[in-house]
Amino acid sequence: MLNLLRHGEPRDARALLIVHGLFGSARNWGAIARRLSDRGTVICVDMRNHGESFWSDQHSYADLAADLAQVIEAEGAPMDVLGHSMGGKAAMMLALTRPDLVGRLLVADIAPVAYTHSQAHLIAAMRALPLDALESRGAADAALSAQIDDPGVRAFLLQSLDLRSDPPRWRLNLDTLEAEMPRIIGWPEVSLSHDGPTLFLSGGRSDYVLPDHRAKIRALFPQARLAKLPGAGHWLHAEAPRPFEASARMWFDAG
């Protein structure tokens, strides 16, 4: 089963499952999860091929949804689900295929469509990092800067670098993520729909959820609501954590 980080204790509110995006981990969501845990249990997962979870040659959304279903079934009751980017697509597939396991759904800055936003260049940059020669995170950041200009993106990726390992290693299965990139940025054709309450929350500066996507969203999620966080980009939970948290709290408390 997936590696879990658990926050809070059971309360009246339904437990919340948080699903990270590509190259992320459960730890990325720690601050938001801890604050939301005042309303009940919050579980963050490491998706397969990420963090401390198992590695696999397969990384389809059917596989990812099945992993999430196993986590919820082990908890013994349906959960609210929050998924960002790749995690948002996995959460959508879970809701479409196992609606009995999902309460309220929040999909953060992603739509059920295929994209051209390949992240293969980031994998190439991580592969090029001279792991054997690294002595500090600062040295790793300097080395990554040769191929990745954005310091925020470098900081995000470096959260998955294990410098305590000998030699240092990525907590990411780069081989599978590279091979499966077409599936990760794609979206399978499905003939299902999910009638449960669903919020698509996107960043005002992001181009991941566009007006052209609304028809597909509503075809699969007839009860969908769409909202934006002004000024935030694709990593809206990191760029605007307090507004994101407030929006999530309002959405899940409404149930």
BATIPA-677244 format. One line per 4 residues: number of its first residue (from 1); their letters; for each residue z, y, x negated of C-alpha. Coordinates in pm, 1 decimal. Layout:
<atoms>
NUM) a) Z,Y,X ~ ...
</atoms>
This chain:
<atoms>
1) mlnl) 0.0,0.0,0.0 ~ -40.1,363.6,-104.3 ~ 226.3,533.3,-313.0 ~ 444.2,757.2,-93.2
5) lrhg) 667.0,1059.3,-143.4 ~ 911.5,1095.7,143.7 ~ 1080.4,1420.2,246.2 ~ 1347.8,1485.8,508.9
9) eprd) 1509.0,1261.4,765.1 ~ 1404.9,1142.2,1112.6 ~ 1462.2,1406.0,1380.7 ~ 1327.3,1477.3,1726.6
13) aral) 985.0,1579.1,1593.5 ~ 724.0,1311.7,1526.3 ~ 695.4,1222.0,1155.9 ~ 414.9,1395.2,963.8
17) livh) 171.0,1231.2,721.1 ~ 5.3,1460.9,462.5 ~ -319.1,1347.3,297.7 ~ -443.0,1529.3,-14.1
21) glfg) -799.4,1603.1,-118.2 ~ -1020.5,1489.9,-406.1 ~ -845.9,1494.5,-747.6 ~ -515.2,1576.6,-573.6
25) sarn) -191.8,1387.0,-525.7 ~ 115.3,1368.9,-307.4 ~ 296.6,1593.7,-554.8 ~ 54.0,1879.3,-487.9
29) wgai) 202.5,1910.3,-139.2 ~ 569.0,1895.8,-240.2 ~ 667.7,2254.7,-160.8 ~ 502.6,2262.5,182.3
33) arrl) 628.8,1912.4,264.3 ~ 986.7,2003.2,174.4 ~ 979.6,2311.2,395.3 ~ 822.8,2125.4,687.7
37) sdrg) 1078.6,1847.3,651.5 ~ 1336.7,2065.7,828.5 ~ 1173.4,1944.6,1151.2 ~ 1163.6,1574.7,1058.9
41) tvic) 1028.3,1320.2,815.5 ~ 725.2,1419.6,607.5 ~ 539.3,1157.1,405.6 ~ 283.8,1255.3,141.0
45) vdmr) 54.1,985.4,6.0 ~ -137.3,931.5,-315.0 ~ -478.1,818.2,-195.7 ~ -638.7,516.1,-363.0
49) nhge) -780.8,600.5,-707.7 ~ -538.6,894.6,-728.4 ~ -184.5,951.3,-851.2 ~ 31.9,639.1,-862.6
53) sfws) -166.1,445.8,-600.3 ~ -385.4,145.3,-673.9 ~ -735.0,170.9,-815.2 ~ -1034.3,17.8,-639.9
57) dqhs) -1412.0,7.5,-679.7 ~ -1443.8,109.2,-312.3 ~ -1378.1,461.4,-185.1 ~ -1543.9,488.2,156.1
61) yadl) -1385.2,675.0,444.9 ~ -1344.0,345.8,629.4 ~ -1139.8,224.0,331.0 ~ -933.4,542.8,313.4
65) aadl) -863.3,537.4,688.0 ~ -753.0,174.4,666.2 ~ -510.6,269.0,385.3 ~ -359.1,541.2,604.5
69) aqvi) -335.7,305.0,901.1 ~ -137.0,62.2,687.6 ~ 110.5,338.0,597.3 ~ 161.8,442.3,960.1
73) eaeg) 192.5,84.3,1081.7 ~ 462.2,25.3,820.3 ~ 652.0,325.4,960.1 ~ 645.5,162.2,1302.2
77) apmd) 533.6,458.7,1513.7 ~ 239.7,699.7,1546.1 ~ 250.2,1003.3,1318.3 ~ 109.3,1352.4,1319.2
81) vlgh) -148.6,1380.4,1042.3 ~ -253.5,1668.1,816.0 ~ -547.5,1614.3,582.7 ~ -720.7,1850.6,341.1
85) smgg) -1083.3,1819.9,227.3 ~ -1143.5,1452.6,135.8 ~ -805.7,1380.2,295.1 ~ -921.2,1564.9,605.3
89) kaam) -1224.0,1338.8,634.1 ~ -1002.1,1033.3,587.4 ~ -768.8,1166.3,857.2 ~ -1063.2,1223.3,1091.5
93) mlal) -1186.2,869.3,1037.2 ~ -835.1,738.9,1101.9 ~ -816.8,929.6,1431.4 ~ -1162.7,808.4,1535.6
97) trpd) -1097.9,442.6,1454.7 ~ -722.4,413.0,1520.7 ~ -631.6,682.3,1775.2 ~ -322.0,481.6,1868.4
101) lvgr) -168.4,576.8,1533.1 ~ -231.2,952.4,1544.9 ~ -40.7,1217.9,1736.7 ~ -154.6,1570.3,1657.7
105) llva) -419.0,1613.4,1388.9 ~ -473.9,1909.5,1154.7 ~ -792.5,1904.7,946.2 ~ -779.8,2159.0,663.2
109) diap) -1108.2,2315.9,550.6 ~ -1351.5,2033.7,603.1 ~ -1593.3,1924.1,876.0 ~ -1734.4,1581.7,971.5
113) vayt) -2063.7,1650.8,791.9 ~ -2232.3,1570.9,460.5 ~ -2204.8,1836.4,189.4 ~ -2384.1,1924.7,-131.1
117) hsqa) -2056.3,2035.5,-295.0 ~ -2062.9,1761.4,-559.5 ~ -1765.1,1765.8,-793.6 ~ -1935.7,1552.9,-1059.8
121) hlia) -1921.9,1842.6,-1305.2 ~ -1542.2,1835.0,-1290.6 ~ -1542.5,1464.4,-1367.8 ~ -1768.1,1532.6,-1667.3
125) amra) -1523.6,1799.4,-1788.2 ~ -1227.5,1562.5,-1753.6 ~ -1413.4,1287.5,-1936.2 ~ -1490.3,1526.9,-2222.1
129) lpld) -1124.2,1610.9,-2276.9 ~ -1009.9,1465.6,-2614.9 ~ -708.3,1279.9,-2476.4 ~ -601.3,1123.8,-2808.2
133) ales) -576.0,1465.6,-2972.4 ~ -377.8,1645.3,-2699.9 ~ -30.3,1767.5,-2787.8 ~ 46.9,1992.7,-2491.2
137) rgaa) -72.9,2098.7,-2147.1 ~ -171.6,2431.4,-2298.3 ~ -401.3,2254.8,-2542.9 ~ -552.0,2056.7,-2255.6
141) daal) -609.4,2376.8,-2058.4 ~ -778.5,2540.6,-2357.1 ~ -1005.2,2241.4,-2403.5 ~ -1097.9,2230.4,-2033.2
145) saqi) -1176.2,2603.3,-2035.6 ~ -1491.5,2530.4,-2234.3 ~ -1642.5,2377.3,-1920.0 ~ -1428.3,2510.3,-1633.5
149) ddpg) -1391.9,2887.1,-1609.2 ~ -1152.6,2903.1,-1314.7 ~ -790.5,2877.9,-1437.3 ~ -677.0,2773.9,-1089.1
153) vraf) -912.0,2475.2,-1087.3 ~ -798.7,2378.7,-1438.0 ~ -433.3,2398.8,-1335.0 ~ -504.8,2183.8,-1029.1
157) llqs) -681.5,1914.1,-1231.8 ~ -415.0,1913.0,-1502.3 ~ -154.9,1811.5,-1245.3 ~ -321.7,1469.0,-1264.5
161) ldlr) -300.8,1446.5,-1644.0 ~ -22.0,1219.5,-1767.5 ~ 77.0,1354.3,-2110.3 ~ 373.4,1116.4,-2135.9
165) sdpp) 145.3,816.9,-2150.6 ~ 44.9,696.3,-2498.1 ~ -230.8,793.2,-2523.3 ~ -243.9,1057.1,-2246.4
169) rwrl) -441.0,947.5,-1940.6 ~ -579.7,1079.8,-1614.6 ~ -404.9,955.8,-1300.0 ~ -752.7,938.4,-1148.4
173) nldt) -1002.9,655.1,-1142.4 ~ -1286.8,869.9,-1271.3 ~ -1532.8,578.7,-1282.8 ~ -1500.3,500.1,-911.6
177) leae) -1478.1,864.3,-803.2 ~ -1799.4,937.5,-991.0 ~ -1979.3,631.5,-852.9 ~ -1859.9,700.5,-498.6
181) mpri) -1921.2,1077.4,-504.7 ~ -2214.5,1052.6,-258.6 ~ -1979.8,884.6,-7.8 ~ -1699.3,1132.1,-76.4
185) igwp) -1912.0,1439.9,-9.5 ~ -2099.7,1259.4,267.2 ~ -1995.8,1149.9,613.8 ~ -2087.7,820.9,784.5
189) evsl) -2263.5,814.4,1118.0 ~ -2009.8,723.0,1384.4 ~ -2049.7,686.7,1759.8 ~ -1679.2,733.0,1836.8
193) shdg) -1481.2,1030.8,1960.1 ~ -1114.5,1127.9,1949.9 ~ -968.7,1304.9,2252.0 ~ -633.8,1388.0,2094.0
197) ptlf) -522.1,1740.6,2000.7 ~ -701.9,1845.2,1683.5 ~ -696.6,2170.8,1487.1 ~ -963.9,2256.7,1231.5
201) lsgg) -799.7,2519.4,1009.7 ~ -1028.4,2670.2,747.6 ~ -1014.4,2940.7,484.8 ~ -1174.3,3270.8,577.9
205) rsdy) -1352.8,3284.8,240.7 ~ -1454.3,2918.0,240.9 ~ -1802.0,2787.7,320.3 ~ -1689.0,2435.5,411.1
209) vlpd) -1659.2,2488.0,788.3 ~ -1953.8,2687.4,921.7 ~ -2067.3,2785.2,1271.7 ~ -2343.7,2524.4,1240.4
213) hrak) -2076.4,2253.9,1215.8 ~ -1911.0,2330.3,1547.3 ~ -2140.4,2112.2,1758.8 ~ -2067.6,1807.6,1542.2
217) iral) -1695.4,1883.4,1545.1 ~ -1681.1,1906.8,1922.8 ~ -1895.3,1596.5,1969.6 ~ -1643.9,1388.5,1774.7
221) fpqa) -1330.6,1583.9,1870.9 ~ -1379.1,1724.8,2223.6 ~ -1032.0,1887.4,2228.6 ~ -1079.0,2054.7,1889.5
225) rlak) -955.9,2405.9,1825.1 ~ -1088.2,2606.3,1531.3 ~ -896.8,2874.5,1340.5 ~ -920.4,3056.3,1007.8
229) lpga) -674.3,3186.9,750.9 ~ -807.9,3528.4,643.7 ~ -849.8,3574.6,270.5 ~ -804.9,3207.4,180.2
233) ghwl) -1066.1,2982.4,24.7 ~ -1108.7,2604.9,22.9 ~ -762.7,2540.9,-125.9 ~ -605.7,2738.7,155.8
237) haea) -268.0,2563.4,134.2 ~ -236.6,2670.5,-231.7 ~ -385.6,3017.5,-193.6 ~ -194.9,3111.4,122.7
241) prpf) 94.5,2862.1,138.6 ~ 322.0,3055.4,374.0 ~ 52.1,3139.2,633.4 ~ -74.2,2782.0,606.2
245) easa) 275.0,2645.0,659.6 ~ 330.6,2875.6,957.9 ~ 3.1,2761.3,1115.9 ~ 86.3,2394.5,1057.5
249) rmwf) 436.9,2435.4,1194.8 ~ 308.8,2607.9,1508.8 ~ 46.1,2340.5,1563.7 ~ 273.3,2040.8,1520.3
253) dag) 565.6,2196.3,1707.3 ~ 335.8,2248.6,2005.7 ~ 339.0,1873.1,2053.2
</atoms>
